[in-house]
Amino acid sequence: MSNIVYIATSLDGYIADRNHGLDWLHSTPNPDHDDMGFAEFISRIDALVMGRKTFEIVSGFDCEWPYPKPVFVLSNTLKSIPEHLQDKAFLIQGSPEEVTSNLNQRGYQHLYIDGGTTIQQFLQQDLIDELIIARIPVVLGGGIPLFGTLEQSLSFEHIETKVHLNAIAQSFYKRSRKN
């Protein structure tokens, strides 16, 4: 069982700009449409857990639904999933521990955790096993940060860093837990 974050940040650690915008993610030219390992990553996971805000942003993109796996939307306020996504996305409630336990019991052992608040909540409960962070070479100077305040520090082991498009550094980390 594992909970994995796969995300891009600006050099200064933001996952969205001050207006919740994501246009800066495409600031590096990508003429060959390099997916930077996303297809390989998504093949390792069983389902996604994402927050409501992230779901609303992704479902508003002008493109085909990007996830071939079930998406569980963590929300206490969203009442329904848009009709065209009802076979792809499902509402779920609970603490990170409850959500993980519920999904693991349903056979979803490897979860992709996405969305700023959701990632921070899972980190606060020490429920992130891997971090895959691509740093886009732009400084936003403000916005939505990837990391928030933690009650205790969490140690991660650096596994490797890959460079994509001669500009984007993608680093892989595994949680180091003392037995």
Secondary structure as UniProt FT lines:
FT   STRAND          2..10
FT   TURN            11..12
FT   STRAND          14..16
FT   TURN            18..19
FT   HELIX           23..26
FT   TURN            31..32
FT   TURN            36..37
FT   HELIX           38..44
FT   STRAND          47..51
FT   HELIX           52..59
FT   STRAND          71..74
FT   HELIX           83..85
FT   TURN            86..88
FT   STRAND          89..92
FT   HELIX           96..105
FT   TURN            106..107
FT   STRAND          110..114
FT   HELIX           116..124
FT   TURN            125..126
FT   STRAND          130..136
FT   STRAND          144..145
FT   STRAND          156..164
FT   TURN            165..167
FT   STRAND          168..175
//
